[in-house]
Amino acid sequence: MMSTRRKILFLVLILSCAALAGLWNFHGIDLMSIAMTENPSNSLLVTFKEGQICRMNIITGEYVPIFRPHYECYKSLSTSPNDILFAFIEEKRGEFSSKESARQGRYDILPKLYLRIINHKGELVHTIEDAQKYVWSPEGERVAFITYDLKSADYPFGLPTGLWIFDIKTGDKKKIAEKAEKIVWARFDSCVYFSDWDWKKVYKWNPKTDKVGTTDYKDFYFSPDGMYYYYLPHLEVGGPIQLFERNTNKDISHILPEDLGSLSGWVFNRGHFLLFVKADVITETVGEGPVKAVKSREVLNVQNFIFDVEKKKVVKEFNGKISPWVGNGSKIIVEREGKMVFEEVPEGY
């Protein structure tokens, strides 16, 4: 039997020769970084590019456009945790009869929202109408989503009308709550957490009991291992980000580092690592005319810091922009010097 190390070296040789021969286009991928990952859990990446969804295999570097959305407005592209499906939300834009109705957000023809679920070949598996937000279940076989009724409001996003669970295999769906503002499907206990419309309560739906109950949590941005969560204030409320121990609900915000830039969120599919991002230099291009409005901004240098909440210290630093390619979250995909590099959990963790 060939040893693991020999397999890796053999893979590097094969990939390098193929690249030199022009068999594959690697688009600047760091081959050594990929090959040294023995068991890459997020083997497929996707992104929106030139009006299409494109798929990339990080082992071969194969880059393939697979699906063109029906409409121009789309967002929230993601891969399922089991790397089998992709999902995104697209919007059929509404129409206004006048500038005044547009200013007030009063549509003559309402916008329409669609949650699309597609497979690796770009084949449409499911379409769910009126879904404004969605999350995958940890095993990747279900999604939870929030529906909105645009007819009941004078602004684009409408009001939430239900929180639903959709089974991808059977196509069955069921409502578990009447209203929800945001949702998460936690990895550590496989339960769905959601907030009510006025942000005063955090609820929990347990799929084993099929029951909804209240919690004492202030928010539900949980670390993958469930040991911690942070509270992100609503824009209308304002205030600082807070960090809590989940079991005790104790505020431990004092351990958060200062001067590391903006909090991006939890990273990797295990542990309790927070990513902070700091843009050091930004160049701006202004338009012509009496009003010097900024036309574009370019970030020239980005510093990234991985903070280990358990050890209360920064355990990894690296440069580079976070790539628009998305996977299932086990790695941080960074664009650096024209290459895609995969930053993983710090050694020894």
C-alpha positions as CSV (number, residue, x, y, z in Angstrom):
1,M,0.0,0.0,0.0
2,M,1.3,3.5,-0.8
3,S,1.9,5.6,2.3
4,T,0.0,8.8,2.9
5,R,3.1,10.9,2.4
6,R,3.9,9.2,-0.9
7,K,0.3,9.7,-2.1
8,I,0.6,13.4,-1.4
9,L,4.0,13.7,-3.2
10,F,2.6,11.7,-6.1
11,L,-0.5,14.1,-6.2
12,V,1.8,17.1,-6.3
13,L,3.8,15.7,-9.1
14,I,0.7,14.7,-11.2
15,L,-1.0,18.1,-10.7
16,S,2.2,20.1,-11.4
17,C,2.8,18.1,-14.6
18,A,-0.8,18.5,-15.7
19,A,-0.6,22.3,-15.1
20,L,2.6,22.6,-17.1
21,A,1.1,20.6,-19.9
22,G,-1.9,22.9,-20.0
23,L,-4.4,20.2,-19.1
24,W,-6.0,22.3,-16.4
25,N,-6.3,26.0,-15.6
26,F,-5.5,26.5,-11.9
27,H,-6.4,30.2,-11.7
28,G,-3.5,31.0,-9.3
29,I,-4.4,28.3,-6.8
30,D,-1.5,27.3,-4.5
31,L,-1.0,23.7,-5.4
32,M,1.3,22.9,-2.5
33,S,-1.2,24.3,0.0
34,I,-3.9,22.1,-1.4
35,A,-1.9,18.9,-1.8
36,M,-0.6,19.1,1.8
37,T,-4.2,18.9,3.0
38,E,-4.7,15.2,3.2
39,N,-8.5,15.2,3.7
40,P,-9.9,18.4,2.3
41,S,-13.5,18.6,3.7
42,N,-14.6,21.4,1.5
43,S,-13.5,20.1,-1.9
44,L,-15.9,22.3,-3.9
45,L,-16.1,26.1,-4.0
46,V,-18.7,28.3,-5.7
47,T,-18.9,32.0,-6.5
48,F,-21.0,34.5,-8.5
49,K,-18.9,35.5,-11.6
50,E,-20.0,37.4,-14.7
51,G,-23.7,36.7,-14.0
52,Q,-23.3,33.0,-13.4
53,I,-22.6,30.6,-10.5
54,C,-19.3,29.0,-11.0
55,R,-17.9,25.9,-9.4
56,M,-14.3,25.1,-8.6
57,N,-12.8,21.8,-7.5
58,I,-9.8,22.7,-5.3
59,I,-8.1,19.3,-5.9
60,T,-8.0,19.6,-9.7
61,G,-8.5,23.3,-10.1
62,E,-11.3,22.8,-12.5
63,Y,-13.4,25.9,-13.0
64,V,-16.8,25.5,-14.5
65,P,-19.8,27.9,-14.9
66,I,-22.8,25.8,-13.9
67,F,-25.9,27.9,-13.5
68,R,-27.2,31.3,-14.7
69,P,-29.7,32.9,-12.3
70,H,-33.1,33.8,-13.8
71,Y,-32.8,37.4,-12.6
72,E,-30.1,40.0,-12.1
73,C,-30.4,40.4,-8.3
74,Y,-29.0,37.5,-6.2
75,K,-27.3,36.9,-2.9
76,S,-26.5,34.4,-0.1
77,L,-24.7,31.7,-2.1
78,S,-23.6,28.8,0.0
79,T,-22.6,25.1,-0.1
80,S,-24.4,22.4,1.9
81,P,-22.3,21.1,4.9
82,N,-22.2,17.7,3.1
83,D,-20.8,19.3,-0.1
84,I,-23.7,17.9,-2.2
85,L,-25.7,21.0,-3.1
86,F,-25.5,24.7,-3.5
87,A,-28.2,27.3,-2.6
88,F,-28.8,31.0,-3.1
89,I,-31.6,33.6,-3.1
90,E,-32.5,35.6,-6.1
91,E,-35.0,38.4,-6.5
92,K,-37.3,39.4,-9.3
93,R,-37.3,43.2,-8.9
94,G,-40.4,45.1,-8.4
95,E,-41.7,48.0,-10.5
96,F,-42.7,51.6,-9.6
97,S,-45.1,53.8,-11.4
98,S,-43.4,57.1,-10.4
99,K,-40.4,58.5,-8.6
100,E,-42.6,59.3,-5.6
101,S,-43.8,55.7,-5.3
102,A,-40.2,54.6,-5.7
103,R,-39.0,56.9,-2.9
104,Q,-41.8,55.6,-0.6
105,G,-41.1,52.0,-1.6
106,R,-44.7,51.5,-2.9
107,Y,-44.6,49.0,-5.7
108,D,-47.0,48.6,-8.6
109,I,-45.5,45.2,-9.3
110,L,-44.1,43.6,-6.2
111,P,-40.7,42.0,-6.1
112,K,-40.6,38.2,-5.8
113,L,-38.0,36.2,-3.8
114,Y,-36.8,32.6,-4.6
115,L,-34.6,30.2,-2.8
116,R,-32.9,28.1,-5.4
117,I,-31.2,24.8,-4.6
118,I,-29.0,23.3,-7.3
119,N,-26.6,20.3,-7.6
120,H,-23.0,20.1,-8.8
121,K,-24.1,19.9,-12.4
122,G,-26.1,23.1,-12.1
123,E,-29.4,21.3,-12.3
124,L,-32.2,22.9,-10.4
125,V,-33.3,20.7,-7.5
126,H,-35.8,22.9,-5.6
127,T,-37.3,26.4,-5.8
128,I,-38.9,27.8,-2.6
129,E,-40.8,31.0,-3.1
130,D,-40.9,34.0,-0.8
131,A,-37.8,32.9,1.2
132,Q,-35.8,36.0,2.3
133,K,-33.3,34.1,4.6
134,Y,-32.2,30.5,4.9
135,V,-29.7,28.3,6.7
136,W,-28.5,24.7,6.2
137,S,-29.0,22.0,8.8
138,P,-25.6,20.6,10.0
139,E,-26.0,17.4,8.0
140,G,-27.0,19.3,4.9
141,E,-30.2,17.5,4.3
142,R,-32.7,20.2,5.3
143,V,-32.9,24.0,5.3
144,A,-34.7,26.4,7.6
145,F,-36.0,29.5,5.9
146,I,-38.1,32.7,6.7
147,T,-40.9,33.8,4.4
148,Y,-41.9,37.4,3.9
149,D,-45.2,39.0,2.8
150,L,-44.3,42.0,0.7
151,K,-48.0,43.0,0.3
152,S,-48.3,43.9,3.9
153,A,-45.6,46.6,4.0
154,D,-44.6,49.7,2.0
155,Y,-40.9,48.8,2.1
156,P,-39.0,46.2,0.0
157,F,-38.4,43.5,2.6
158,G,-42.0,43.3,3.9
159,L,-42.9,41.5,7.1
160,P,-42.0,37.9,8.1
161,T,-44.8,35.4,7.8
162,G,-43.3,32.2,8.9
163,L,-40.2,30.1,9.8
164,W,-40.2,26.8,8.0
165,I,-38.2,23.6,7.8
166,F,-37.8,22.0,4.3
167,D,-36.7,18.5,3.8
168,I,-34.6,18.3,0.6
169,K,-35.0,14.6,0.0
170,T,-38.8,14.5,0.4
171,G,-39.7,18.0,-0.6
172,D,-41.9,18.3,2.6
173,K,-42.0,21.5,4.6
174,K,-43.6,22.6,7.9
175,K,-44.0,25.8,9.7
176,I,-42.4,25.9,13.2
177,A,-43.1,29.6,14.0
178,E,-45.3,32.4,12.8
179,K,-42.6,35.1,12.8
180,A,-38.8,35.3,12.9
181,E,-36.3,37.9,12.1
182,K,-33.1,35.9,11.9
183,I,-32.1,32.2,12.2
184,V,-29.2,29.9,12.7
185,W,-29.1,26.1,12.7
186,A,-26.5,25.3,15.4
187,R,-23.8,22.7,14.8
188,F,-23.3,21.8,18.5
189,D,-26.8,20.6,19.2
190,S,-28.6,20.5,15.8
191,C,-31.3,22.9,17.0
192,V,-32.7,25.9,15.2
193,Y,-32.4,29.3,17.1
194,F,-34.3,32.3,16.0
195,S,-35.3,35.8,17.2
196,D,-38.7,37.3,17.3
197,W,-39.7,40.5,15.4
198,D,-38.8,42.9,18.2
199,W,-35.5,41.2,19.1
200,K,-36.4,40.7,22.7
201,K,-36.4,36.9,22.8
202,V,-34.3,34.0,21.5
203,Y,-36.2,30.9,20.7
204,K,-35.1,27.3,20.2
205,W,-36.7,24.6,18.0
206,N,-35.6,21.1,18.9
207,P,-36.0,18.7,15.9
208,K,-36.0,15.6,18.2
209,T,-39.0,16.8,20.1
210,D,-40.5,19.1,17.4
211,K,-41.1,21.8,20.1
212,V,-40.2,25.5,20.4
213,G,-39.1,27.0,23.7
214,T,-37.5,30.2,24.9
215,T,-33.9,30.7,26.0
216,D,-32.0,33.1,28.2
217,Y,-29.5,33.8,25.4
218,K,-29.0,37.4,24.2
219,D,-28.1,36.3,20.7
220,F,-27.1,33.1,18.9
221,Y,-23.9,33.7,17.0
222,F,-22.6,30.4,18.4
223,S,-19.1,29.0,18.1
224,P,-19.1,25.7,16.3
225,D,-18.4,23.8,19.5
226,G,-21.2,25.7,21.3
227,M,-19.0,27.0,24.1
228,Y,-19.4,30.6,23.3
229,Y,-21.6,33.1,21.4
230,Y,-21.4,36.8,20.7
231,Y,-24.1,39.4,20.6
232,L,-24.4,41.6,17.6
233,P,-26.6,44.7,18.4
234,H,-29.3,45.5,15.9
235,L,-28.5,48.6,13.9
236,E,-31.5,50.4,15.4
237,V,-30.2,49.7,18.9
238,G,-26.5,50.2,18.5
239,G,-23.8,49.4,21.0
240,P,-20.7,47.2,21.2
241,I,-20.4,43.5,20.3
242,Q,-20.5,41.3,23.4
243,L,-19.1,37.8,24.0
244,F,-20.7,35.3,26.3
245,E,-20.1,31.8,27.7
246,R,-23.0,29.8,26.5
247,N,-23.5,27.5,29.5
248,T,-23.4,30.2,32.1
249,N,-24.5,33.1,29.9
250,K,-21.7,35.1,31.5
251,D,-20.5,38.2,29.7
252,I,-16.8,37.8,29.0
253,S,-16.4,40.7,26.6
254,H,-13.4,42.0,28.5
255,I,-11.2,39.3,26.9
256,L,-11.8,40.6,23.4
257,P,-8.7,42.2,21.9
258,E,-8.6,45.8,20.9
259,D,-7.2,47.4,17.7
260,L,-7.6,44.3,15.6
261,G,-10.2,45.7,13.2
262,S,-13.7,44.5,12.5
263,L,-15.1,41.2,13.8
264,S,-15.9,39.0,10.8
265,G,-17.3,36.1,12.8
266,W,-16.5,32.5,13.8
267,V,-14.2,30.5,11.4
268,F,-13.6,26.9,10.8
269,N,-16.1,24.1,11.5
270,R,-14.7,23.3,14.9
271,G,-13.4,25.1,17.9
272,H,-13.9,28.7,19.0
273,F,-11.9,30.9,16.7
274,L,-12.9,34.5,15.9
275,L,-11.7,36.2,12.7
276,F,-10.8,39.9,12.9
277,V,-10.1,41.9,9.7
278,K,-8.2,45.1,9.4
279,A,-7.8,47.1,6.2
280,D,-4.6,49.1,6.4
281,V,-4.7,51.1,3.2
282,I,-7.6,52.2,1.1
283,T,-7.3,54.1,-2.2
284,E,-10.3,56.0,-3.4
285,T,-11.2,57.1,-6.9
286,V,-13.5,60.2,-7.1
287,G,-15.7,61.2,-9.9
288,E,-15.6,64.3,-12.0
289,G,-17.8,67.4,-11.6
290,P,-18.6,69.7,-8.7
291,V,-19.6,66.9,-6.4
292,K,-16.5,64.7,-5.8
293,A,-18.3,61.5,-5.0
294,V,-16.3,58.4,-4.4
295,K,-16.7,56.1,-7.4
296,S,-14.7,53.1,-6.1
297,R,-12.5,52.0,-3.2
298,E,-9.7,49.5,-3.4
299,V,-8.2,47.8,-0.3
300,L,-4.5,47.5,-0.9
301,N,-3.5,45.6,2.3
302,V,-5.6,43.5,4.6
303,Q,-4.4,42.0,7.9
304,N,-6.3,39.0,9.4
305,F,-6.1,37.8,13.0
306,I,-7.4,34.6,14.4
307,F,-8.3,34.9,18.1
308,D,-8.7,31.8,20.2
309,V,-11.4,32.6,22.8
310,E,-10.4,29.7,25.0
311,K,-6.7,30.8,25.2
312,K,-7.6,34.5,25.1
313,K,-4.9,35.4,22.6
314,V,-4.3,35.8,18.8
315,V,-3.0,32.5,17.6
316,K,-2.6,33.2,13.9
317,E,-2.0,36.2,11.6
318,F,-2.0,36.4,7.9
319,N,-2.4,38.9,5.0
320,G,-4.8,38.8,2.1
321,K,-8.4,39.6,1.1
322,I,-11.0,37.0,1.9
323,S,-11.9,35.4,-1.4
324,P,-15.4,35.6,-2.9
325,W,-15.2,31.8,-3.4
326,V,-17.2,30.1,-0.7
327,G,-17.1,26.5,0.7
328,N,-18.5,24.7,3.7
329,G,-16.3,26.7,6.2
330,S,-13.6,24.4,7.2
331,K,-11.0,26.7,5.8
332,I,-10.5,30.4,5.2
333,I,-10.0,31.1,1.5
334,V,-7.6,34.0,1.0
335,E,-6.4,35.8,-2.2
336,R,-2.8,36.6,-1.8
337,E,-0.4,37.8,-4.6
338,G,-2.6,36.4,-7.3
339,K,-3.1,33.1,-5.7
340,M,-5.8,31.4,-3.6
341,V,-4.4,30.1,-0.3
342,F,-6.3,28.0,2.2
343,E,-5.7,29.1,5.8
344,E,-6.6,26.3,8.3
345,V,-6.9,25.7,12.0
346,P,-3.6,26.7,13.7
347,E,-1.3,23.7,14.3
348,G,-1.7,22.0,17.6
349,Y,-5.4,22.6,17.9
